[in-house]
Amino acid sequence: MAIEVETKDCTALSDAEFEEMADMCADGPFEYQAGMLSKEAEDWVLVTQAWENGKLKGFSFFTLERIGGTPSVLIGLASIKRSSKRESVLRAIMLDQFRRALMAFPDEDVLVGSKLVSASGFDAFKALGAPIPRPDHKASGEERAWGRRLAKRFGVPSTKYDDRAFIATGDGAMACVLDHEALKPEKFSDELNAQFDAVKVAKGDVLMGFAWATAEELEKIAS
């Protein structure tokens, strides 16, 4: 059965929906509770949900905004159920967000960023250009500056962010991240996985990952 996707304002979420999200998260490594999800919804504008056969398979809080004038898709807490179709679910969620970015920022390049805890998180950027950071690329000063901007937007103190490793140190609490596990994690290179060696998930550490979507790419993706 096809995956059904809907994006709406976070303010439209009901208590029952928060409970449904929490029940889905209970099967994964990040057991976000309904209260935490409700609080997260207050910090974001939109939420995309994906269902298959009437059952929730994934969701993502996000916002379309400008950072210093630059169009951006910022993904907050997101969780994809560990099903055999999880990559299709993530792809469907991202496609809907890309379509909305195209409508909000026509003819403009868009930055897409999120907090990641494993190489699997980069699957969210698969349709875009090369992500930052990546092992075969030495980040430029401007790219490192973008990492700092994202960290600041996500509420990370400058003293807890390493702009060369793109890693933010946590405070011991469970971080709100893009929680996804690729069907075949072995597809990721040792070098890519090594970027996350210093990310201590249990302490709430995250890696700031992002990629650019050109206006032409968005047009192609959304068509």
C-alpha positions as CSV (number, residue, x, y, z in Angstrom):
1,M,0.0,0.0,0.0
2,A,1.2,3.5,-0.8
3,I,2.7,5.7,1.9
4,E,0.4,8.7,2.7
5,V,2.0,11.9,3.8
6,E,0.5,15.0,5.4
7,T,2.1,18.3,6.5
8,K,0.2,20.6,8.9
9,D,0.8,23.3,11.6
10,C,2.2,21.9,14.8
11,T,-0.6,23.7,16.6
12,A,-3.1,21.4,14.9
13,L,-1.7,18.3,16.6
14,S,-4.0,16.6,19.1
15,D,-3.1,14.8,22.3
16,A,-4.0,11.5,20.6
17,E,-1.5,12.2,17.8
18,F,1.3,12.9,20.4
19,E,0.4,9.6,22.0
20,E,0.5,7.8,18.6
21,M,4.0,9.4,17.9
22,A,5.2,8.3,21.3
23,D,4.0,4.7,20.8
24,M,5.9,4.6,17.5
25,C,9.0,5.9,19.1
26,A,8.8,3.3,21.8
27,D,10.0,0.7,19.3
28,G,13.2,2.6,18.5
29,P,16.4,3.8,20.3
30,F,14.9,7.2,21.1
31,E,11.9,6.7,23.2
32,Y,10.4,10.2,23.0
33,Q,7.4,10.6,25.4
34,A,4.2,12.4,24.5
35,G,5.1,15.3,26.8
36,M,8.5,15.8,25.2
37,L,6.9,15.6,21.7
38,S,4.3,18.2,22.7
39,K,7.1,20.5,24.0
40,E,9.1,20.0,20.8
41,A,6.0,21.0,18.7
42,E,6.0,24.3,20.5
43,D,9.5,25.1,19.1
44,W,8.6,24.3,15.4
45,V,6.0,25.5,12.9
46,L,5.2,22.4,10.8
47,V,5.0,18.6,11.1
48,T,5.0,16.0,8.4
49,Q,3.5,12.6,9.2
50,A,3.6,9.5,7.1
51,W,1.3,6.5,7.3
52,E,1.0,3.1,5.7
53,N,-2.3,1.2,5.9
54,G,-3.5,3.7,8.5
55,K,-0.5,3.2,10.8
56,L,2.0,5.9,11.6
57,K,5.4,5.1,10.1
58,G,7.3,8.3,10.6
59,F,7.1,12.0,11.4
60,S,9.3,15.1,11.3
61,F,9.0,18.5,13.0
62,F,10.4,21.3,10.8
63,T,10.3,24.9,9.8
64,L,10.8,26.9,6.6
65,E,12.7,30.1,7.5
66,R,15.5,32.4,6.6
67,I,18.8,32.3,8.5
68,G,20.5,35.6,7.8
69,G,18.3,36.0,4.7
70,T,19.2,32.5,3.4
71,P,16.1,30.2,2.8
72,S,16.3,27.1,5.0
73,V,14.5,23.9,5.8
74,L,15.4,23.1,9.4
75,I,14.5,19.6,10.7
76,G,14.0,19.3,14.4
77,L,13.0,16.0,16.1
78,A,12.1,13.4,13.5
79,S,11.6,9.6,13.9
80,I,11.3,6.9,11.3
81,K,9.9,3.5,12.4
82,R,12.2,0.6,11.8
83,S,10.1,-1.1,9.1
84,S,11.1,-2.6,5.8
85,K,9.9,0.5,4.1
86,R,11.6,3.0,6.3
87,E,13.8,4.5,3.6
88,S,10.7,5.0,1.4
89,V,9.0,6.7,4.4
90,L,11.9,9.1,5.0
91,R,12.0,9.8,1.2
92,A,8.3,10.6,1.2
93,I,8.6,12.9,4.2
94,M,11.5,14.8,2.7
95,L,9.8,15.1,-0.7
96,D,6.8,16.8,0.9
97,Q,9.1,19.2,2.7
98,F,11.1,19.9,-0.5
99,R,7.8,20.7,-2.2
100,R,6.9,23.2,0.5
101,A,10.4,24.7,0.3
102,L,9.9,25.2,-3.5
103,M,6.6,27.0,-2.9
104,A,8.0,29.1,-0.1
105,F,11.3,30.0,-1.8
106,P,10.7,29.9,-5.6
107,D,13.9,30.3,-7.7
108,E,16.2,30.3,-4.6
109,D,18.8,27.9,-3.3
110,V,17.8,26.3,0.0
111,L,19.9,25.0,2.9
112,V,18.6,21.8,4.5
113,G,19.9,21.0,7.9
114,S,19.3,18.7,11.0
115,K,20.9,17.1,14.0
116,L,22.3,13.7,13.3
117,V,23.6,10.8,15.4
118,S,24.7,8.3,12.6
119,A,25.6,8.2,9.0
120,S,22.0,7.0,8.3
121,G,20.8,10.5,8.9
122,F,22.5,11.6,5.7
123,D,19.8,9.6,3.9
124,A,17.6,12.6,4.4
125,F,19.9,14.6,2.0
126,K,20.2,11.8,-0.6
127,A,18.4,13.8,-3.3
128,L,20.6,16.8,-2.8
129,G,24.2,17.8,-3.5
130,A,27.1,16.5,-1.4
131,P,26.4,16.9,2.4
132,I,28.5,18.7,4.9
133,P,30.5,17.4,6.6
134,R,31.9,14.5,4.6
135,P,35.1,12.6,4.8
136,D,36.4,13.5,1.3
137,H,36.0,17.2,1.8
138,K,37.8,19.8,3.9
139,A,35.1,22.2,5.0
140,S,35.6,25.8,4.0
141,G,35.4,28.7,6.4
142,E,32.0,29.5,5.1
143,E,30.8,25.9,5.6
144,R,32.1,25.9,9.1
145,A,30.3,29.2,9.7
146,W,27.1,27.6,8.5
147,G,27.6,24.8,11.0
148,R,27.9,27.5,13.7
149,R,24.7,29.2,12.5
150,L,22.8,25.9,12.6
151,A,24.1,25.1,16.1
152,K,23.0,28.5,17.3
153,R,19.6,28.1,15.7
154,F,19.2,24.7,17.5
155,G,20.1,26.3,20.8
156,V,23.6,25.0,21.2
157,P,25.9,27.2,23.2
158,S,29.0,28.2,21.3
159,T,31.2,26.7,24.1
160,K,29.7,23.3,23.4
161,Y,30.2,23.3,19.6
162,D,33.3,22.1,17.7
163,D,33.0,23.9,14.3
164,R,35.8,21.7,12.8
165,A,34.1,18.4,13.7
166,F,30.6,19.8,13.4
167,I,29.7,18.2,16.7
168,A,27.7,19.6,19.5
169,T,28.3,18.3,23.0
170,G,25.2,17.4,24.9
171,D,24.2,17.9,28.6
172,G,23.4,14.3,29.4
173,A,19.7,14.5,28.3
174,M,18.3,12.7,25.3
175,A,18.8,14.9,22.2
176,C,16.0,15.8,19.7
177,V,17.5,14.4,16.5
178,L,16.6,13.0,13.1
179,D,16.3,9.3,14.2
180,H,16.6,7.0,11.2
181,E,18.4,3.8,10.5
182,A,19.3,2.8,6.9
183,L,18.1,-0.6,5.7
184,K,21.7,-1.4,4.8
185,P,24.0,0.6,7.1
186,E,27.0,-1.3,5.7
187,K,26.6,0.9,2.6
188,F,28.3,3.8,4.4
189,S,32.0,4.0,4.2
190,D,34.2,3.5,7.3
191,E,35.3,7.1,6.8
192,L,31.8,8.4,6.9
193,N,30.9,6.4,10.0
194,A,34.2,7.6,11.6
195,Q,32.7,11.2,11.6
196,F,30.4,10.0,14.3
197,D,33.0,8.3,16.5
198,A,33.1,11.3,18.8
199,V,29.3,11.6,19.0
200,K,28.3,10.2,22.4
201,V,24.6,9.6,21.9
202,A,24.0,8.6,25.5
203,K,25.3,12.1,26.5
204,G,23.1,13.9,24.0
205,D,25.9,14.7,21.5
206,V,24.8,15.4,17.9
207,L,26.5,16.2,14.5
208,M,25.2,19.2,12.6
209,G,24.6,18.0,9.1
210,F,23.4,20.0,6.1
211,A,23.3,20.1,2.3
212,W,22.3,22.6,-0.3
213,A,19.3,22.3,-2.6
214,T,19.7,24.5,-5.7
215,A,16.6,26.0,-7.2
216,E,17.0,23.7,-10.2
217,E,17.3,20.6,-7.9
218,L,14.2,21.6,-6.0
219,E,12.2,22.1,-9.2
220,K,13.3,18.6,-10.4
221,I,12.7,16.9,-7.1
222,A,9.2,18.4,-6.7
223,S,8.1,17.7,-10.3
